[in-house]
Amino acid sequence: MQMGAWIDLYNQSLIKDNGIPAECAMAALSASTIVASTAPRASSSARALGDLPFMQEAIFTEAGLPFALWRAPWLPPAAWAAIFRLLWLFGYARGADSLTLSRRRARIAAERLVALAAKGPVLLVGHGIMNRLIGKELQALGWLARSRQGSRYWSMGVYEQ
């Protein structure tokens, strides 16, 4: 019953700026453009990379996490998050955009990154699921994944044309 409120709080959360891998800071320094989603944790991540200018665009925000108003069973929020993300992959989207809509948004986001990349390297400070969807769209547009994004915080994927 409280998952919707938990999601709202998570979406407003900031990051702790410790443990930032050196390769992330180096990528920020070498980028011509830094863009972040409009989520507070993305903008706080971009600021943690250094005193570098960045822009924010909603198109890069994480694919929403659905939820249900079930009274039972009681599980910790992380367990519910995993369950609801799995259900989302199979079509359940209460309170969130569907996978189909998220894929469409990822296509638009990939096209935006390609346009930004015309001016030089771009660093996107984004979110796990949406970053993966955007990566697939970049590949569909002919970009090569030089390294694939991991599933941990601060993991990076690198794409080249």
VONUSE-459218 format. One line per 8 residues: number of its first residue (from 1); for each residue z negated, x, y of N, C-alpha, C. Coordinates in nm, 2 decimals, m for minus. Atoms other than C-alpha are relative to their C-alpha. Layout:
NUM> Z/X/Y/Z/X/Y/Z/X/Y | ...
//
This chain:
1> 0.00/0.08/m0.12/0.00/0.00/0.00/0.00/0.09/0.13 | 0.01/m0.08/m0.12/m0.06/0.29/0.24/0.11/0.10/0.01 | m0.10/m0.10/0.00/0.25/0.49/0.16/0.08/0.00/0.13 | m0.08/0.00/m0.13/0.44/0.37/0.47/m0.07/0.07/0.11 | 0.08/m0.07/m0.11/0.16/0.49/0.70/0.00/0.15/m0.03 | 0.01/m0.14/0.04/0.14/0.82/0.51/0.14/0.06/0.04 | m0.13/m0.06/m0.03/0.52/0.87/0.56/0.01/0.01/0.15 | m0.01/m0.01/m0.14/0.49/0.79/0.93/m0.08/0.12/0.06
9> 0.08/m0.12/m0.04/0.21/1.05/0.97/0.07/0.13/m0.03 | m0.07/m0.13/0.04/0.41/1.31/0.78/0.12/0.02/0.09 | m0.11/m0.01/m0.09/0.71/1.24/0.99/m0.04/0.05/0.14 | 0.05/m0.05/m0.13/0.50/1.32/1.30/m0.07/0.13/m0.01 | 0.07/m0.12/0.01/0.35/1.63/1.16/0.07/0.13/0.05 | m0.06/m0.13/m0.05/0.40/1.99/1.29/m0.03/0.10/m0.12 | 0.02/m0.11/0.11/0.41/2.31/1.08/m0.10/0.09/0.05 | 0.08/m0.11/m0.03/0.17/2.59/1.07/0.09/0.12/0.01
17> m0.10/m0.11/m0.01/0.36/2.89/1.20/m0.05/0.14/m0.05 | 0.03/m0.12/0.07/0.22/3.14/0.96/0.09/0.01/m0.13 | m0.08/m0.02/0.12/0.41/3.29/0.67/0.15/m0.02/0.01 | m0.15/0.02/m0.02/0.76/3.27/0.82/0.07/0.13/m0.05 | m0.07/m0.12/0.05/0.99/3.50/0.62/0.08/0.07/0.11 | m0.07/m0.09/m0.09/1.14/3.79/0.81/0.15/m0.04/0.01 | m0.14/0.03/0.00/1.49/3.68/0.70/0.03/m0.12/0.09 | m0.01/0.12/m0.08/1.44/3.35/0.88/0.01/0.03/0.15
25> 0.00/m0.04/m0.14/1.35/3.51/1.21/0.12/0.08/0.03 | m0.12/m0.07/m0.02/1.64/3.75/1.17/0.13/m0.09/0.01 | m0.11/0.10/m0.01/1.88/3.46/1.11/0.00/m0.07/0.13 | 0.00/0.06/m0.13/1.76/3.30/1.43/0.05/0.09/0.10 | m0.05/m0.09/m0.10/1.82/3.61/1.63/0.15/0.03/m0.01 | m0.14/m0.03/0.02/2.17/3.65/1.49/0.09/m0.13/0.03 | m0.08/0.13/m0.01/2.27/3.28/1.55/0.04/m0.01/0.15 | m0.05/0.04/m0.14/2.49/3.18/1.85/m0.06/m0.13/0.04
33> 0.05/0.13/m0.02/2.35/2.83/1.82/m0.11/m0.03/m0.10 | 0.11/0.05/0.09/2.02/2.70/1.68/m0.01/m0.15/0.03 | 0.02/0.14/m0.02/2.00/2.33/1.62/m0.10/m0.05/m0.10 | 0.11/0.05/0.09/1.71/2.13/1.47/0.01/m0.15/0.00 | 0.01/0.14/0.00/1.65/1.78/1.37/m0.10/m0.04/0.11 | 0.09/0.05/m0.10/1.45/1.56/1.60/m0.14/m0.02/m0.05 | 0.13/0.02/0.05/1.15/1.55/1.37/m0.09/0.11/0.06 | 0.09/m0.09/m0.05/0.84/1.72/1.51/m0.01/0.13/m0.08
41> 0.02/m0.12/0.09/0.81/1.96/1.21/0.12/0.09/0.01 | m0.12/m0.09/m0.02/1.17/2.08/1.27/m0.01/0.07/0.13 | 0.01/m0.06/m0.13/1.12/2.14/1.64/m0.11/0.11/0.00 | 0.11/m0.10/0.00/0.79/2.32/1.57/0.04/0.12/m0.08 | m0.06/m0.11/0.08/0.97/2.53/1.31/0.09/0.08/0.08 | m0.09/m0.07/m0.08/1.24/2.62/1.55/m0.07/0.08/0.11 | 0.08/m0.07/m0.10/0.98/2.72/1.81/m0.07/0.12/m0.06 | 0.07/m0.11/0.07/0.80/2.93/1.55/0.09/0.12/m0.03
49> m0.09/m0.11/0.02/1.11/3.14/1.50/0.02/0.10/0.11 | 0.00/m0.09/m0.11/1.07/3.29/1.84/0.04/m0.08/0.13 | m0.02/0.06/m0.13/1.13/3.22/2.21/0.15/m0.01/0.02 | m0.14/0.02/m0.01/1.49/3.11/2.15/0.04/m0.14/0.03 | m0.04/0.13/m0.03/1.68/2.82/2.29/0.05/m0.07/m0.12 | m0.06/0.08/0.11/1.76/2.54/2.05/0.02/m0.14/0.05 | m0.02/0.14/m0.04/1.89/2.19/2.07/m0.04/m0.09/m0.12 | 0.04/0.09/0.11/1.78/1.88/1.87/0.10/m0.11/m0.01
57> m0.09/0.11/0.02/2.00/1.62/1.72/m0.05/m0.08/m0.12 | 0.06/0.10/0.10/1.89/1.31/1.52/0.09/0.00/m0.13 | m0.09/0.00/0.12/2.19/1.35/1.28/m0.05/0.09/m0.11 | 0.05/m0.09/0.10/2.01/1.63/1.10/m0.14/m0.03/m0.06 | 0.14/0.03/0.05/1.68/1.45/1.04/0.01/m0.04/m0.15 | 0.02/0.02/0.14/1.56/1.42/0.68/0.04/m0.14/m0.04 | m0.02/0.14/0.06/1.68/1.13/0.46/m0.13/m0.06/m0.02 | 0.12/0.08/0.00/1.41/0.87/0.49/m0.05/m0.01/m0.15
65> 0.07/0.02/0.13/1.16/0.83/0.20/m0.03/m0.15/m0.01 | 0.03/0.14/0.02/1.15/0.47/0.07/m0.15/m0.01/m0.05 | 0.13/0.03/0.05/0.82/0.31/m0.03/m0.01/m0.14/m0.04 | 0.02/0.14/0.05/0.68/m0.01/m0.18/m0.14/m0.04/0.04 | 0.13/0.05/m0.04/0.38/m0.22/m0.10/m0.08/m0.04/m0.13 | 0.07/0.02/0.13/0.22/m0.19/m0.45/m0.15/0.03/0.01 | 0.14/m0.03/0.00/m0.15/m0.21/m0.50/m0.05/0.09/m0.11 | 0.03/m0.09/0.11/m0.15/m0.02/m0.82/0.12/0.06/m0.06
73> 0.12/m0.08/0.02/m0.16/0.23/m0.97/m0.03/0.09/0.12 | 0.03/m0.10/m0.11/m0.34/0.47/m0.73/0.04/0.13/m0.05 | m0.05/m0.13/0.03/m0.17/0.80/m0.72/m0.01/0.08/0.14 | 0.00/m0.07/m0.13/m0.19/1.08/m0.46/0.14/m0.01/0.07 | m0.12/0.01/m0.08/0.07/1.07/m0.18/0.12/0.09/m0.05 | m0.10/m0.09/0.05/0.26/1.37/m0.32/0.07/m0.05/m0.13 | m0.06/0.06/0.12/0.31/1.19/m0.65/0.09/m0.11/0.03 | m0.08/0.11/m0.04/0.43/0.88/m0.48/0.13/0.05/0.07
81> m0.12/m0.06/m0.06/0.67/1.09/m0.27/0.10/0.04/m0.10 | m0.09/m0.05/0.11/0.82/1.24/m0.58/0.06/m0.13/m0.07 | m0.05/0.13/0.07/0.85/0.89/m0.75/0.10/m0.07/0.09 | m0.09/0.07/m0.08/1.00/0.73/m0.45/0.13/0.07/0.03 | m0.13/m0.08/m0.02/1.25/1.01/m0.39/0.09/m0.02/m0.12 | m0.08/0.02/0.12/1.36/0.98/m0.75/0.06/m0.14/0.00 | m0.05/0.14/m0.01/1.39/0.60/m0.71/0.11/m0.01/0.10 | m0.10/0.00/m0.10/1.59/0.66/m0.40/0.13/0.05/m0.05
89> m0.13/m0.05/0.06/1.84/0.87/m0.60/0.07/m0.10/m0.08 | m0.06/0.10/0.09/1.89/0.57/m0.82/0.02/m0.13/0.07 | m0.04/0.12/m0.07/1.94/0.32/m0.54/m0.11/m0.07/0.08 | 0.11/0.07/m0.07/1.60/0.21/m0.42/m0.02/0.06/0.14 | 0.00/m0.05/m0.14/1.58/0.23/m0.04/m0.08/m0.08/0.10 | 0.08/0.09/m0.09/1.32/m0.01/0.10/m0.07/0.09/0.10 | 0.06/m0.08/m0.11/1.22/0.13/0.44/0.07/0.12/0.04 | m0.07/m0.12/m0.03/1.48/0.40/0.44/0.15/m0.03/m0.02
97> m0.14/0.01/0.02/1.86/0.45/0.46/0.03/0.03/m0.15 | m0.04/m0.02/0.14/2.03/0.44/0.12/0.06/0.14/m0.02 | m0.07/m0.13/0.03/2.17/0.75/m0.05/0.14/0.00/0.05 | m0.14/0.01/m0.05/2.52/0.62/0.04/0.00/0.03/0.15 | 0.00/m0.02/m0.14/2.43/0.60/0.41/m0.04/0.14/0.04 | 0.05/m0.14/m0.03/2.25/0.94/0.40/0.12/0.09/m0.03 | m0.12/m0.08/0.02/2.57/1.09/0.25/0.10/m0.01/0.11 | m0.09/0.01/m0.12/2.78/0.95/0.53/m0.05/0.08/0.12
105> 0.06/m0.07/m0.11/2.54/1.09/0.78/0.01/0.15/m0.02 | m0.02/m0.15/0.04/2.55/1.43/0.60/0.14/0.04/0.03 | m0.14/m0.04/m0.03/2.93/1.43/0.64/0.02/0.02/0.15 | m0.01/m0.01/m0.14/2.90/1.37/1.01/m0.08/0.13/0.05 | 0.08/m0.12/m0.03/2.63/1.64/1.03/0.08/0.13/m0.03 | m0.08/m0.12/0.04/2.85/1.89/0.84/0.12/0.02/0.10 | m0.11/m0.02/m0.10/3.14/1.82/1.08/m0.05/0.05/0.13 | 0.06/m0.05/m0.12/2.91/1.88/1.37/m0.03/0.15/m0.01
113> 0.02/m0.14/0.02/2.80/2.21/1.23/0.12/0.08/0.00 | m0.13/m0.07/m0.01/3.16/2.31/1.18/0.05/0.02/0.14 | m0.04/m0.01/m0.14/3.23/2.23/1.54/m0.08/0.10/0.07 | 0.09/m0.10/m0.06/2.93/2.43/1.65/0.03/0.15/m0.04 | m0.03/m0.13/0.05/3.03/2.72/1.43/0.13/0.06/0.06 | m0.12/m0.06/m0.06/3.36/2.76/1.62/m0.04/0.10/0.11 | 0.05/m0.09/m0.10/3.14/2.94/1.88/m0.08/0.12/m0.06 | 0.07/m0.11/0.06/2.97/3.17/1.63/m0.10/m0.06/m0.10
121> 0.10/0.04/0.11/2.69/3.16/1.36/m0.10/m0.11/0.05 | 0.09/0.11/m0.03/2.48/2.84/1.36/m0.12/0.01/m0.10 | 0.12/0.02/0.09/2.12/2.81/1.23/m0.04/m0.14/0.02 | 0.06/0.14/0.01/2.01/2.46/1.13/m0.14/0.01/m0.05 | 0.14/0.01/0.05/1.64/2.40/1.11/m0.01/m0.15/m0.03 | 0.00/0.14/0.05/1.64/2.09/0.90/m0.10/m0.03/m0.12 | 0.09/0.05/0.10/1.50/1.93/0.59/0.07/0.00/m0.14 | m0.04/m0.03/0.14/1.53/1.97/0.21/0.12/m0.09/m0.05
129> m0.11/0.09/0.06/1.73/1.66/0.09/0.12/0.00/0.09 | m0.11/0.01/m0.09/1.94/1.63/0.40/0.08/0.13/0.00 | m0.07/m0.12/0.00/2.02/2.00/0.40/0.09/0.02/m0.12 | m0.08/0.00/0.12/2.14/1.97/0.04/0.12/m0.08/0.01 | m0.12/0.09/m0.02/2.36/1.68/0.13/0.10/0.06/0.09 | m0.09/m0.06/m0.10/2.50/1.86/0.43/0.07/0.12/m0.07 | m0.06/m0.11/0.07/2.56/2.17/0.21/0.12/m0.05/m0.09 | m0.11/0.05/0.08/2.77/1.96/m0.03/0.12/m0.04/0.08
137> m0.11/0.04/m0.09/2.97/1.82/0.26/0.07/0.12/0.06 | m0.07/m0.12/m0.05/3.03/2.17/0.40/0.09/0.05/m0.11 | m0.08/m0.05/0.11/3.16/2.27/0.06/0.13/m0.08/m0.02 | m0.11/0.10/0.01/3.38/1.96/0.05/0.10/0.03/0.11 | m0.09/m0.04/m0.12/3.52/2.08/0.39/0.06/0.14/m0.02 | m0.06/m0.13/0.03/3.61/2.42/0.23/m0.09/0.12/0.03 | 0.10/m0.11/m0.02/3.30/2.62/0.32/m0.05/0.05/m0.13 | 0.05/m0.06/0.12/3.16/2.86/0.06/m0.15/0.02/0.01
145> 0.15/m0.02/0.00/2.79/2.87/m0.03/m0.02/0.15/m0.04 | 0.03/m0.14/0.03/2.71/3.24/0.00/m0.14/0.01/m0.07 | 0.13/0.01/0.07/2.35/3.16/m0.10/m0.04/m0.14/0.01 | 0.04/0.14/0.00/2.21/2.83/m0.20/m0.15/m0.02/0.05 | 0.14/0.03/m0.05/1.90/2.67/m0.04/m0.09/m0.02/m0.12 | 0.11/0.02/0.10/1.58/2.69/m0.24/m0.07/m0.13/0.03 | 0.07/0.12/m0.02/1.33/2.41/m0.26/m0.14/0.02/0.06 | 0.13/m0.03/m0.07/1.04/2.58/m0.08/0.02/0.00/0.15
153> 0.00/0.00/m0.14/0.95/2.57/0.28/0.06/0.14/0.04 | m0.06/m0.12/m0.06/1.15/2.82/0.49/0.12/0.06/m0.09 | m0.11/m0.05/0.08/1.42/2.86/0.22/0.13/m0.03/0.08 | m0.12/0.01/m0.08/1.77/2.91/0.36/0.12/m0.01/m0.10 | m0.14/m0.01/0.06/2.13/2.84/0.25/0.09/0.05/0.10 | m0.10/m0.06/m0.09/2.42/3.03/0.39/0.13/m0.04/m0.04 | m0.14/0.05/0.03/2.77/2.89/0.42/0.09/0.08/0.09 | m0.10/m0.07/m0.07/3.08/3.07/0.53/0.13/m0.07/m0.02
161> m0.13/0.06/0.01/3.43/2.95/0.60/0.10/0.10/m0.05
//
